[in-house]
Amino acid sequence: MLLTHGASAATLPPVALTVGNFDGIHLGHQAMLARLTDEARRRGLASCVLTFEPHPREFFSPSTAPTRLTSLREKFELLAERGVERVHVERFVRSFAAIAPASFVEQVLTGRLKARWILVGEDFRFGAKRAGDLALLKTLGGRYGYGVEIMPVVMRAGTRVSSSAVRAALAAGDLAAAEALLGRPYSISGRVVHGRKLGRELGFATANVQLRHNRPPLTGIYAVRVHGIGAAARPAVASLGVRPTITASGRAVLEVHLFDFSGDLYGAHVRVEFLHKIRDEEKYSDLDTLKAQIGRDCEAARSFLLDHRDA
């Protein structure tokens, strides 16, 4: 998959294009990407996703923007898995946010990206102050030579599939509902980095997985599977939160204790797949009480993973 950004001067072929944040790559996104890649092949175009960094809502209101479901790297990996040939990342800064709708089409969609066919959702808006709508997009298509198709909303069990619905399920600890919306278990990937090594002192050595953002969409203690260590996924228990017994920093940390494993994981890039929530994060009076609870968490995770080892 080709990654491009900004006003790339590279000579690239025309594209079939879709536009959006694509946070989480849920079933709705997957349906859109399948339609995009199919039509791109039919028309002899490259399939392309236009996305933004940071998310527009993070730019305009960072304190109230929703938590991210995927890092930029995770998004790229998931888009590549769906057969997307090119991802173009526009840096969302004040000058870009001020581009008028017609100029956005002229400069970005047809100028930089050479869009010949554009697939968007029913609520698509574009340009400064989101002033551009579907009617304008279609009208400008006649001027600039591209077609437009509207992707219908994807529903599952009476619920609109959306990033917001996935976030709500994760925040509620309903991993089964999140999995149903995503079409796969929710996961976080990152590099194993050095931590305080307190888990080792307590008898439960942990891999500290680097988080790209400090506001993960879920917190608590979980039964998980870890990919990236050998050919098969490994069973583990994970703690994701601010560790109130250990520190008052408020910084989110993902720590994973792999069962029946010993070895050096520093520098490894792993993917932690969240399967079952055991409990919420708690603050304990001392480390001995915390150690005893970790032991119970390990047993709960082992029991769940044993019962669901073929799932």
N, C-alpha and C positions, 0 to 999 in steps of 0.2 A: 504493500500500500504506500502511495506517495503522499507525503506531508508537505504542504505549501503554506505560505503566510504572506500577509501584507501585499504590496504591489509587486509581486514576483515578476521578473522580466523574462522568466523561462518561456520558451515556446511550447505550449501544451495544447492538446487537442480540445475541441469543444466537449461540453459535458451535459449529462442529465443530472439535475441538481435538486437537492433538498436542503432546507435551511432550518436550523434550530440548535438548542442546547444539547439535546440527546443525553440528558443526565440519567444514568442507570441502564439505558438501552433495554427498556421493558418491552412487553409484547406489542404494545402500540407502535413503538419505534421499530421493532423487528418487522412488523407488517409493512411499514412504510419503506424500510430498507429493501425488503424483498420486492416490492413493487418498483422501486427505483432501479435496482440491478436488473430486473427483468426487462424494463423498458429501455434501459441503456443498451443492453445487448440487442434488442430488437431494432433500435435506431442506429446502431454502430457508434455509440457515444461512450465516453468514460463516465462511470458512476462517481458522483462527487457529493460530499457532505460539506456544507458551509456551517461552521460553528464559531463560537466566540469565547474569548478569554480576556478578562474574567467574565462570568455570567453578567448580563446587563443588570440584574437585580443586585448583584454584589457591588457593581460599580455605583449605582445610584443610592443604595441603602445597605451598606455592608452589615450593619448591626441587626437588621431585620430580614436579610436575605435567607432563603431556606438552606438547610445543610446540603452539602453535595452528597450524592449517592456514589459517585465515581470520581476518581482523580482524572486528570487529563490523560495520563498514560493508560489507565484502565479503560477510558473511553476509546482511545485509539485501538487498543487490543480488541475490544468488543466489536468495533466497527469493522476491523479487518476480518474477524471471524464471520461477519455477515456478508463478506464478499465485496465491500466497498473498495473501489480502486484508488480514490483520492480523498483526502480530507484537507480542506482549506481553513486555517484558523485566522480570524480577524481579531486583532488586538482591540478590545473595546475600551476606548479612551474618549475623552470629551469631544475631540474633533470628529471622531467616527460617529458618536452618538448624535451629532448635530447635522449629519447629512440628510438632506431632504429626500422624501421617498423616491421621486423621479430620478434624482441624482444617484441614489443607492442602486437603482436598477441599471442605470447607464454606466456608472463607474465600476461597480462591484460585480453584479450578476452577469452582465453581458460584456463589460470591458475586461475585467481581470479574469473572470471565470469562463467566458464564452458560453453561457448557458443557452441551450437550444430547446430544453424541455425542463420544466420546474414542477416539482411535486411538493405541496404544502398542506397543512392541516386546515380544518374549517375555521379556526380562530387565528389564522396567521395575520400578523400586522408587521409593518416594517417602516424604517426611516425615522427621522426625528419625531419625538413624542408619539411614536407608533401611529403616525397619521396615515400611512399607506395601508390600504385594505385590498381584499381580493379583487374587487371591481377594477381598481387602478392597476393592479398587477396584470390582470388579463388585458386591459386596454393598452398598456405599454408593450405587451407581448406582440401586438400587431405592428408596433413601430420598430421593435428591436429583433423580431424574428424568432420568438420562442413560444412554445405551447405551455399551457398551465393545466395541471390536474389537481383536483381537491381530494385528499385522502379522508375517508369517513372515520369517525371516532370508533375505536376498538373497545368493545365491552366484554367483561368477563363476570359471570354470576351476578348480572345486574349492576355492576360497578364499572364506571369508566376507567380504563387503564391509563394511569398517569403517574408521573414522578411524584406528585403530591400524595397520591394514594399509597404508593410504595413507602414514602417517608412516614405516613401515618401508621401503617402496619408495623414498620420497624420500631417506631417510638412506643407503640403499644406492646411490643414484645411478641407480636403475632408473626412469627417467621414463616409459618405455612401460608398465610395470606400474602406476604411479600413474595414468596417463591411462586405462588400462583400468578401474580402480576408480572413477575420478571421472566417466568419460564425457566428458572434455575434458582438454586439457593443464593441468597445474598452473600457477597464476599468482599473482603478488603485485601488488597495486595500491597506489598511494600518490602523494603530491604530490612534485613535483621541488623540492628545497630546495638552498640553497647549501652547498657542501662546501669542502674545502681547495684545490680547483682544481689538484691535482697532475697529474691526467690531462692537462689542457690543456698543462701544462709539458712533459710527456713526449711530446706529439704525439698523444694519444688523448683528446680532450675527452669527459667523461662526464656523464651526468645522474645526480645523487644522489637516489635515490627513498627517501622517508621510510618507515621501518619502524615499525609500531605496537608491535612486541614485539622484544625483544633476543635471542630464541632462535628463529630461523627453522628450519623443519623440514628444510632442505637447505643445504649450503654448497658452494662451489667455483666453477668457471668454466664458463659455459654458452652455447650458441647459443640465442638467444631471438628472439621477435617482440614488438614494443612496440605496443600499441593506445592510442589517444587523441591521436595526432599526425596530424591529417588523416584522410581517409576510410579509407585502407588501413593495415594493420599494417606496421610497418617492421622490417627485419632488423637484428639487433644482436648484440653479445656482452656478457655480463653477468658481473660478479664479485660474489659474495655471501659475505661472511665478515668476519673481524676485521682483515684487511690486516696481517699480521705484519711485512712489510717496512717498513711506514710507521709503525706505532704499536703500543704495548703496552697500549692501553686495554681491549682485549677486547670492545669494542662492535661489534656486527654492522652492516655497511653494505652496501647494494645500490647498485652503480654500473653504469651501462649506457652503452656506447659504440655509438651508432647509426651505421650505415654510410652514407656518402655523404649526410650531413645537416649543415646548419649553420643555426643559429637559436637564439633565446632560449626555453628551455623552463621557466624558473623560474616556479613557481606552477601549472604544468599538472598535471592528475591523469591518470596513465598506468597501464596494466596491462601487466605484464611476464609473458609466457607462456614458460615454460621447456620447451624441446624436446629438448635433448641436452646431456649432461654431457661437457665436454672434459677436465677434470682436477680434482684436488683443489687447494685453496689451498696455497701454499708460501711459505716465507720465503727471500728472496734476499739475497746479500751486499751488493749496492749497487743504486742506481736504474738504472744502465745495463743490468745483467743483467735487472732487472724489465722495463725497456722492451723489450728484445729478446724476452722471453717474451710480453709483451702482443701484439707483432707476430705471433708464431706463433699465439697464441690467436685473433686476428682472422682469420687465414687459415683456421684449422680451422673456425671458426664460419661464415665465408663459404662454405666448401666444403660443409659439412653443409646449410646453408640453400639453397644452389643445387641440391643433389641432391634436396632434399625441398620444393621451392618449391610443388609442387601438392598436398602432403599436407594 
